[in-house]
Amino acid sequence: MDVTQALKDAENALRDFIPYILIPKYGKEWYDHCGINSERVKKWFERKAEDSKRIGVRILFGIW
């Protein structure tokens, strides 16, 4: 496996892991309880709408 693919896999694992941990603690709107700027959350959802057409439905995809 090359470094680029390993990095993509690690990023995607973190994107899956974050909601997996935070949803049970804070509920489906976990992002409202984590001190994340509301403007950042808005950008996440905008990006999610664009990216979900191409690659899936992760809220955090393409953020970092």
PDB file of N, CA, C and O in Angstrom:
ATOM      1  N   MET A   1       0.857  -1.181   0.000  1.00  0.00           N
ATOM      2  CA  MET A   1       0.000   0.000   0.000  1.00  0.00           C
ATOM      3  C   MET A   1       0.896   1.235   0.000  1.00  0.00           C
ATOM      4  O   MET A   1       1.877   1.303   0.741  1.00  0.00           O
ATOM      5  N   ASP A   2       0.554   2.189  -0.823  1.00  0.00           N
ATOM      6  CA  ASP A   2       1.364   3.401  -0.846  1.00  0.00           C
ATOM      7  C   ASP A   2       0.941   4.356   0.267  1.00  0.00           C
ATOM      8  O   ASP A   2      -0.098   4.178   0.902  1.00  0.00           O
ATOM      9  N   VAL A   3       1.757   5.354   0.483  1.00  0.00           N
ATOM     10  CA  VAL A   3       1.532   6.308   1.570  1.00  0.00           C
ATOM     11  C   VAL A   3       0.242   7.089   1.371  1.00  0.00           C
ATOM     12  O   VAL A   3      -0.481   7.341   2.335  1.00  0.00           O
ATOM     13  N   THR A   4      -0.054   7.472   0.151  1.00  0.00           N
ATOM     14  CA  THR A   4      -1.272   8.241  -0.129  1.00  0.00           C
ATOM     15  C   THR A   4      -2.516   7.447   0.257  1.00  0.00           C
ATOM     16  O   THR A   4      -3.421   7.985   0.894  1.00  0.00           O
ATOM     17  N   GLN A   5      -2.567   6.188  -0.119  1.00  0.00           N
ATOM     18  CA  GLN A   5      -3.721   5.359   0.214  1.00  0.00           C
ATOM     19  C   GLN A   5      -3.805   5.128   1.715  1.00  0.00           C
ATOM     20  O   GLN A   5      -4.899   5.129   2.280  1.00  0.00           O
ATOM     21  N   ALA A   6      -2.674   4.933   2.362  1.00  0.00           N
ATOM     22  CA  ALA A   6      -2.661   4.738   3.810  1.00  0.00           C
ATOM     23  C   ALA A   6      -3.203   5.969   4.525  1.00  0.00           C
ATOM     24  O   ALA A   6      -3.948   5.841   5.496  1.00  0.00           O
ATOM     25  N   LEU A   7      -2.838   7.159   4.057  1.00  0.00           N
ATOM     26  CA  LEU A   7      -3.332   8.394   4.655  1.00  0.00           C
ATOM     27  C   LEU A   7      -4.838   8.531   4.448  1.00  0.00           C
ATOM     28  O   LEU A   7      -5.559   8.894   5.377  1.00  0.00           O
ATOM     29  N   LYS A   8      -5.318   8.244   3.240  1.00  0.00           N
ATOM     30  CA  LYS A   8      -6.759   8.293   2.971  1.00  0.00           C
ATOM     31  C   LYS A   8      -7.514   7.321   3.871  1.00  0.00           C
ATOM     32  O   LYS A   8      -8.567   7.663   4.410  1.00  0.00           O
ATOM     33  N   ASP A   9      -6.983   6.119   4.035  1.00  0.00           N
ATOM     34  CA  ASP A   9      -7.624   5.121   4.892  1.00  0.00           C
ATOM     35  C   ASP A   9      -7.668   5.585   6.344  1.00  0.00           C
ATOM     36  O   ASP A   9      -8.678   5.411   7.026  1.00  0.00           O
ATOM     37  N   ALA A  10      -6.571   6.177   6.816  1.00  0.00           N
ATOM     38  CA  ALA A  10      -6.525   6.674   8.196  1.00  0.00           C
ATOM     39  C   ALA A  10      -7.523   7.816   8.394  1.00  0.00           C
ATOM     40  O   ALA A  10      -8.228   7.854   9.402  1.00  0.00           O
ATOM     41  N   GLU A  11      -7.585   8.741   7.443  1.00  0.00           N
ATOM     42  CA  GLU A  11      -8.535   9.857   7.530  1.00  0.00           C
ATOM     43  C   GLU A  11      -9.971   9.346   7.556  1.00  0.00           C
ATOM     44  O   GLU A  11     -10.785   9.810   8.355  1.00  0.00           O
ATOM     45  N   ASN A  12     -10.279   8.398   6.690  1.00  0.00           N
ATOM     46  CA  ASN A  12     -11.637   7.859   6.653  1.00  0.00           C
ATOM     47  C   ASN A  12     -11.977   7.100   7.927  1.00  0.00           C
ATOM     48  O   ASN A  12     -13.119   7.148   8.385  1.00  0.00           O
ATOM     49  N   ALA A  13     -11.012   6.404   8.503  1.00  0.00           N
ATOM     50  CA  ALA A  13     -11.241   5.708   9.768  1.00  0.00           C
ATOM     51  C   ALA A  13     -11.563   6.718  10.868  1.00  0.00           C
ATOM     52  O   ALA A  13     -12.457   6.482  11.681  1.00  0.00           O
ATOM     53  N   LEU A  14     -10.849   7.832  10.900  1.00  0.00           N
ATOM     54  CA  LEU A  14     -11.136   8.884  11.892  1.00  0.00           C
ATOM     55  C   LEU A  14     -12.506   9.511  11.650  1.00  0.00           C
ATOM     56  O   LEU A  14     -13.230   9.804  12.601  1.00  0.00           O
ATOM     57  N   ARG A  15     -12.860   9.715  10.401  1.00  0.00           N
ATOM     58  CA  ARG A  15     -14.172  10.291  10.090  1.00  0.00           C
ATOM     59  C   ARG A  15     -15.303   9.363  10.522  1.00  0.00           C
ATOM     60  O   ARG A  15     -16.376   9.830  10.902  1.00  0.00           O
ATOM     61  N   ASP A  16     -15.073   8.071  10.467  1.00  0.00           N
ATOM     62  CA  ASP A  16     -16.066   7.120  10.965  1.00  0.00           C
ATOM     63  C   ASP A  16     -16.061   7.050  12.486  1.00  0.00           C
ATOM     64  O   ASP A  16     -17.113   6.917  13.111  1.00  0.00           O
ATOM     65  N   PHE A  17     -14.883   7.138  13.076  1.00  0.00           N
ATOM     66  CA  PHE A  17     -14.710   6.968  14.511  1.00  0.00           C
ATOM     67  C   PHE A  17     -15.310   8.126  15.315  1.00  0.00           C
ATOM     68  O   PHE A  17     -15.943   7.899  16.347  1.00  0.00           O
ATOM     69  N   ILE A  18     -15.116   9.347  14.855  1.00  0.00           N
ATOM     70  CA  ILE A  18     -15.577  10.518  15.618  1.00  0.00           C
ATOM     71  C   ILE A  18     -17.076  10.459  15.891  1.00  0.00           C
ATOM     72  O   ILE A  18     -17.471  10.538  17.054  1.00  0.00           O
ATOM     73  N   PRO A  19     -17.936  10.324  14.869  1.00  0.00           N
ATOM     74  CA  PRO A  19     -19.367  10.220  15.177  1.00  0.00           C
ATOM     75  C   PRO A  19     -19.732   8.956  15.962  1.00  0.00           C
ATOM     76  O   PRO A  19     -20.658   8.973  16.773  1.00  0.00           O
ATOM     77  N   TYR A  20     -19.007   7.867  15.721  1.00  0.00           N
ATOM     78  CA  TYR A  20     -19.262   6.619  16.435  1.00  0.00           C
ATOM     79  C   TYR A  20     -19.140   6.828  17.951  1.00  0.00           C
ATOM     80  O   TYR A  20     -19.911   6.260  18.725  1.00  0.00           O
ATOM     81  N   ILE A  21     -18.190   7.628  18.357  1.00  0.00           N
ATOM     82  CA  ILE A  21     -17.988   7.917  19.779  1.00  0.00           C
ATOM     83  C   ILE A  21     -18.936   9.003  20.275  1.00  0.00           C
ATOM     84  O   ILE A  21     -19.463   8.902  21.383  1.00  0.00           O
ATOM     85  N   LEU A  22     -19.158  10.034  19.474  1.00  0.00           N
ATOM     86  CA  LEU A  22     -19.918  11.193  19.945  1.00  0.00           C
ATOM     87  C   LEU A  22     -21.433  11.042  19.860  1.00  0.00           C
ATOM     88  O   LEU A  22     -22.146  11.653  20.656  1.00  0.00           O
ATOM     89  N   ILE A  23     -21.944  10.254  18.930  1.00  0.00           N
ATOM     90  CA  ILE A  23     -23.400  10.083  18.830  1.00  0.00           C
ATOM     91  C   ILE A  23     -23.989   9.453  20.092  1.00  0.00           C
ATOM     92  O   ILE A  23     -25.006   9.943  20.583  1.00  0.00           O
ATOM     93  N   PRO A  24     -23.393   8.382  20.642  1.00  0.00           N
ATOM     94  CA  PRO A  24     -23.968   7.835  21.879  1.00  0.00           C
ATOM     95  C   PRO A  24     -23.926   8.821  23.054  1.00  0.00           C
ATOM     96  O   PRO A  24     -24.796   8.795  23.924  1.00  0.00           O
ATOM     97  N   LYS A  25     -22.931   9.668  23.069  1.00  0.00           N
ATOM     98  CA  LYS A  25     -22.781  10.619  24.176  1.00  0.00           C
ATOM     99  C   LYS A  25     -23.694  11.837  24.028  1.00  0.00           C
ATOM    100  O   LYS A  25     -24.292  12.288  25.005  1.00  0.00           O
ATOM    101  N   TYR A  26     -23.803  12.374  22.794  1.00  0.00           N
ATOM    102  CA  TYR A  26     -24.518  13.637  22.575  1.00  0.00           C
ATOM    103  C   TYR A  26     -25.747  13.526  21.684  1.00  0.00           C
ATOM    104  O   TYR A  26     -26.523  14.477  21.588  1.00  0.00           O
ATOM    105  N   GLY A  27     -25.938  12.396  21.037  1.00  0.00           N
ATOM    106  CA  GLY A  27     -27.056  12.244  20.118  1.00  0.00           C
ATOM    107  C   GLY A  27     -26.653  12.556  18.689  1.00  0.00           C
ATOM    108  O   GLY A  27     -25.495  12.863  18.404  1.00  0.00           O
ATOM    109  N   LYS A  28     -27.634  12.473  17.795  1.00  0.00           N
ATOM    110  CA  LYS A  28     -27.355  12.645  16.372  1.00  0.00           C
ATOM    111  C   LYS A  28     -26.845  14.033  16.016  1.00  0.00           C
ATOM    112  O   LYS A  28     -26.205  14.202  14.979  1.00  0.00           O
ATOM    113  N   GLU A  29     -27.109  15.011  16.837  1.00  0.00           N
ATOM    114  CA  GLU A  29     -26.610  16.367  16.591  1.00  0.00           C
ATOM    115  C   GLU A  29     -25.415  16.653  17.491  1.00  0.00           C
ATOM    116  O   GLU A  29     -25.327  17.717  18.104  1.00  0.00           O
ATOM    117  N   TRP A  30     -24.498  15.697  17.563  1.00  0.00           N
ATOM    118  CA  TRP A  30     -23.307  15.784  18.406  1.00  0.00           C
ATOM    119  C   TRP A  30     -22.474  17.013  18.118  1.00  0.00           C
ATOM    120  O   TRP A  30     -21.827  17.543  19.020  1.00  0.00           O
ATOM    121  N   TYR A  31     -22.475  17.469  16.898  1.00  0.00           N
ATOM    122  CA  TYR A  31     -21.665  18.615  16.496  1.00  0.00           C
ATOM    123  C   TYR A  31     -22.105  19.902  17.186  1.00  0.00           C
ATOM    124  O   TYR A  31     -21.322  20.849  17.260  1.00  0.00           O
ATOM    125  N   ASP A  32     -23.340  19.962  17.696  1.00  0.00           N
ATOM    126  CA  ASP A  32     -23.811  21.134  18.444  1.00  0.00           C
ATOM    127  C   ASP A  32     -23.267  21.167  19.866  1.00  0.00           C
ATOM    128  O   ASP A  32     -23.374  22.194  20.536  1.00  0.00           O
ATOM    129  N   HIS A  33     -22.691  20.077  20.337  1.00  0.00           N
ATOM    130  CA  HIS A  33     -22.253  19.961  21.723  1.00  0.00           C
ATOM    131  C   HIS A  33     -20.742  19.874  21.881  1.00  0.00           C
ATOM    132  O   HIS A  33     -20.253  19.616  22.981  1.00  0.00           O
ATOM    133  N   CYS A  34     -20.011  20.080  20.829  1.00  0.00           N
ATOM    134  CA  CYS A  34     -18.565  19.847  20.875  1.00  0.00           C
ATOM    135  C   CYS A  34     -17.738  21.114  20.750  1.00  0.00           C
ATOM    136  O   CYS A  34     -16.521  21.041  20.581  1.00  0.00           O
ATOM    137  N   GLY A  35     -18.368  22.262  20.830  1.00  0.00           N
ATOM    138  CA  GLY A  35     -17.630  23.507  20.733  1.00  0.00           C
ATOM    139  C   GLY A  35     -17.184  23.845  19.324  1.00  0.00           C
ATOM    140  O   GLY A  35     -16.276  24.655  19.136  1.00  0.00           O
ATOM    141  N   ILE A  36     -17.808  23.238  18.341  1.00  0.00           N
ATOM    142  CA  ILE A  36     -17.465  23.502  16.949  1.00  0.00           C
ATOM    143  C   ILE A  36     -18.258  24.712  16.474  1.00  0.00           C
ATOM    144  O   ILE A  36     -19.467  24.802  16.687  1.00  0.00           O
ATOM    145  N   ASN A  37     -17.575  25.620  15.841  1.00  0.00           N
ATOM    146  CA  ASN A  37     -18.172  26.835  15.327  1.00  0.00           C
ATOM    147  C   ASN A  37     -19.338  26.502  14.394  1.00  0.00           C
ATOM    148  O   ASN A  37     -19.222  25.616  13.546  1.00  0.00           O
ATOM    149  N   SER A  38     -20.461  27.208  14.548  1.00  0.00           N
ATOM    150  CA  SER A  38     -21.643  26.915  13.740  1.00  0.00           C
ATOM    151  C   SER A  38     -21.381  27.154  12.252  1.00  0.00           C
ATOM    152  O   SER A  38     -21.977  26.492  11.403  1.00  0.00           O
ATOM    153  N   GLU A  39     -20.497  28.094  11.936  1.00  0.00           N
ATOM    154  CA  GLU A  39     -20.145  28.328  10.535  1.00  0.00           C
ATOM    155  C   GLU A  39     -19.411  27.115   9.955  1.00  0.00           C
ATOM    156  O   GLU A  39     -19.607  26.765   8.791  1.00  0.00           O
ATOM    157  N   ARG A  40     -18.567  26.479  10.771  1.00  0.00           N
ATOM    158  CA  ARG A  40     -17.854  25.270  10.329  1.00  0.00           C
ATOM    159  C   ARG A  40     -18.848  24.141  10.074  1.00  0.00           C
ATOM    160  O   ARG A  40     -18.741  23.428   9.077  1.00  0.00           O
ATOM    161  N   VAL A  41     -19.819  23.980  10.982  1.00  0.00           N
ATOM    162  CA  VAL A  41     -20.833  22.932  10.817  1.00  0.00           C
ATOM    163  C   VAL A  41     -21.630  23.179   9.541  1.00  0.00           C
ATOM    164  O   VAL A  41     -21.935  22.239   8.807  1.00  0.00           O
ATOM    165  N   LYS A  42     -21.966  24.425   9.278  1.00  0.00           N
ATOM    166  CA  LYS A  42     -22.690  24.767   8.049  1.00  0.00           C
ATOM    167  C   LYS A  42     -21.881  24.348   6.826  1.00  0.00           C
ATOM    168  O   LYS A  42     -22.428  23.781   5.880  1.00  0.00           O
ATOM    169  N   LYS A  43     -20.587  24.624   6.846  1.00  0.00           N
ATOM    170  CA  LYS A  43     -19.722  24.225   5.725  1.00  0.00           C
ATOM    171  C   LYS A  43     -19.667  22.709   5.590  1.00  0.00           C
ATOM    172  O   LYS A  43     -19.637  22.190   4.474  1.00  0.00           O
ATOM    173  N   TRP A  44     -19.654  21.981   6.726  1.00  0.00           N
ATOM    174  CA  TRP A  44     -19.665  20.519   6.681  1.00  0.00           C
ATOM    175  C   TRP A  44     -20.877  20.019   5.907  1.00  0.00           C
ATOM    176  O   TRP A  44     -20.765  19.166   5.026  1.00  0.00           O
ATOM    177  N   PHE A  45     -22.048  20.571   6.257  1.00  0.00           N
ATOM    178  CA  PHE A  45     -23.271  20.104   5.617  1.00  0.00           C
ATOM    179  C   PHE A  45     -23.320  20.490   4.147  1.00  0.00           C
ATOM    180  O   PHE A  45     -23.841  19.734   3.326  1.00  0.00           O
ATOM    181  N   GLU A  46     -22.789  21.650   3.805  1.00  0.00           N
ATOM    182  CA  GLU A  46     -22.720  22.029   2.397  1.00  0.00           C
ATOM    183  C   GLU A  46     -21.813  21.063   1.636  1.00  0.00           C
ATOM    184  O   GLU A  46     -22.142  20.604   0.543  1.00  0.00           O
ATOM    185  N   ARG A  47     -20.679  20.773   2.236  1.00  0.00           N
ATOM    186  CA  ARG A  47     -19.722  19.855   1.602  1.00  0.00           C
ATOM    187  C   ARG A  47     -20.298  18.445   1.524  1.00  0.00           C
ATOM    188  O   ARG A  47     -20.108  17.733   0.538  1.00  0.00           O
ATOM    189  N   LYS A  48     -21.012  18.055   2.593  1.00  0.00           N
ATOM    190  CA  LYS A  48     -21.644  16.738   2.611  1.00  0.00           C
ATOM    191  C   LYS A  48     -22.628  16.612   1.454  1.00  0.00           C
ATOM    192  O   LYS A  48     -22.666  15.581   0.782  1.00  0.00           O
ATOM    193  N   ALA A  49     -23.424  17.653   1.218  1.00  0.00           N
ATOM    194  CA  ALA A  49     -24.408  17.617   0.131  1.00  0.00           C
ATOM    195  C   ALA A  49     -23.717  17.458  -1.217  1.00  0.00           C
ATOM    196  O   ALA A  49     -24.183  16.704  -2.072  1.00  0.00           O
ATOM    197  N   GLU A  50     -22.615  18.163  -1.407  1.00  0.00           N
ATOM    198  CA  GLU A  50     -21.875  18.064  -2.668  1.00  0.00           C
ATOM    199  C   GLU A  50     -21.211  16.696  -2.802  1.00  0.00           C
ATOM    200  O   GLU A  50     -21.333  16.037  -3.835  1.00  0.00           O
ATOM    201  N   ASP A  51     -20.505  16.273  -1.746  1.00  0.00           N
ATOM    202  CA  ASP A  51     -19.720  15.049  -1.808  1.00  0.00           C
ATOM    203  C   ASP A  51     -20.567  13.790  -1.814  1.00  0.00           C
ATOM    204  O   ASP A  51     -20.171  12.782  -2.399  1.00  0.00           O
ATOM    205  N   SER A  52     -21.726  13.832  -1.173  1.00  0.00           N
ATOM    206  CA  SER A  52     -22.544  12.621  -1.090  1.00  0.00           C
ATOM    207  C   SER A  52     -23.019  12.180  -2.467  1.00  0.00           C
ATOM    208  O   SER A  52     -23.331  11.008  -2.676  1.00  0.00           O
ATOM    209  N   LYS A  53     -23.072  13.109  -3.393  1.00  0.00           N
ATOM    210  CA  LYS A  53     -23.455  12.759  -4.771  1.00  0.00           C
ATOM    211  C   LYS A  53     -22.377  11.896  -5.417  1.00  0.00           C
ATOM    212  O   LYS A  53     -22.657  11.087  -6.301  1.00  0.00           O
ATOM    213  N   ARG A  54     -21.137  12.080  -4.959  1.00  0.00           N
ATOM    214  CA  ARG A  54     -20.018  11.378  -5.579  1.00  0.00           C
ATOM    215  C   ARG A  54     -19.493  10.221  -4.754  1.00  0.00           C
ATOM    216  O   ARG A  54     -19.143   9.182  -5.314  1.00  0.00           O
ATOM    217  N   ILE A  55     -19.427  10.372  -3.410  1.00  0.00           N
ATOM    218  CA  ILE A  55     -18.623   9.430  -2.640  1.00  0.00           C
ATOM    219  C   ILE A  55     -19.257   8.840  -1.400  1.00  0.00           C
ATOM    220  O   ILE A  55     -18.656   7.944  -0.806  1.00  0.00           O
ATOM    221  N   GLY A  56     -20.399   9.265  -0.975  1.00  0.00           N
ATOM    222  CA  GLY A  56     -20.985   8.702   0.229  1.00  0.00           C
ATOM    223  C   GLY A  56     -21.582   9.773   1.111  1.00  0.00           C
ATOM    224  O   GLY A  56     -21.775  10.906   0.672  1.00  0.00           O
ATOM    225  N   VAL A  57     -21.874   9.427   2.346  1.00  0.00           N
ATOM    226  CA  VAL A  57     -22.636  10.336   3.199  1.00  0.00           C
ATOM    227  C   VAL A  57     -21.936  10.731   4.501  1.00  0.00           C
ATOM    228  O   VAL A  57     -22.594  11.231   5.413  1.00  0.00           O
ATOM    229  N   ARG A  58     -20.642  10.523   4.610  1.00  0.00           N
ATOM    230  CA  ARG A  58     -19.965  10.949   5.836  1.00  0.00           C
ATOM    231  C   ARG A  58     -20.051  12.459   5.998  1.00  0.00           C
ATOM    232  O   ARG A  58     -19.746  13.199   5.062  1.00  0.00           O
ATOM    233  N   ILE A  59     -20.458  12.924   7.164  1.00  0.00           N
ATOM    234  CA  ILE A  59     -20.528  14.355   7.409  1.00  0.00           C
ATOM    235  C   ILE A  59     -19.136  14.989   7.396  1.00  0.00           C
ATOM    236  O   ILE A  59     -18.987  16.139   6.983  1.00  0.00           O
ATOM    237  N   LEU A  60     -18.143  14.269   7.832  1.00  0.00           N
ATOM    238  CA  LEU A  60     -16.809  14.840   7.952  1.00  0.00           C
ATOM    239  C   LEU A  60     -15.940  14.650   6.732  1.00  0.00           C
ATOM    240  O   LEU A  60     -14.770  15.032   6.746  1.00  0.00           O
ATOM    241  N   PHE A  61     -16.472  14.078   5.691  1.00  0.00           N
ATOM    242  CA  PHE A  61     -15.634  13.823   4.526  1.00  0.00           C
ATOM    243  C   PHE A  61     -15.168  15.120   3.905  1.00  0.00           C
ATOM    244  O   PHE A  61     -15.964  16.024   3.650  1.00  0.00           O
ATOM    245  N   GLY A  62     -13.892  15.201   3.669  1.00  0.00           N
ATOM    246  CA  GLY A  62     -13.326  16.345   2.978  1.00  0.00           C
ATOM    247  C   GLY A  62     -13.153  17.584   3.804  1.00  0.00           C
ATOM    248  O   GLY A  62     -12.902  18.654   3.251  1.00  0.00           O
ATOM    249  N   ILE A  63     -13.278  17.484   5.119  1.00  0.00           N
ATOM    250  CA  ILE A  63     -13.157  18.661   5.960  1.00  0.00           C
ATOM    251  C   ILE A  63     -11.710  19.061   6.169  1.00  0.00           C
ATOM    252  O   ILE A  63     -11.374  20.243   6.091  1.00  0.00           O
ATOM    253  N   TRP A  64     -10.847  18.083   6.437  1.00  0.00           N
ATOM    254  CA  TRP A  64      -9.472  18.436   6.753  1.00  0.00           C
ATOM    255  C   TRP A  64      -8.601  18.403   5.564  1.00  0.00           C
ATOM    256  O   TRP A  64      -7.406  18.678   5.666  1.00  0.00           O
TER     257      TRP A  64
END
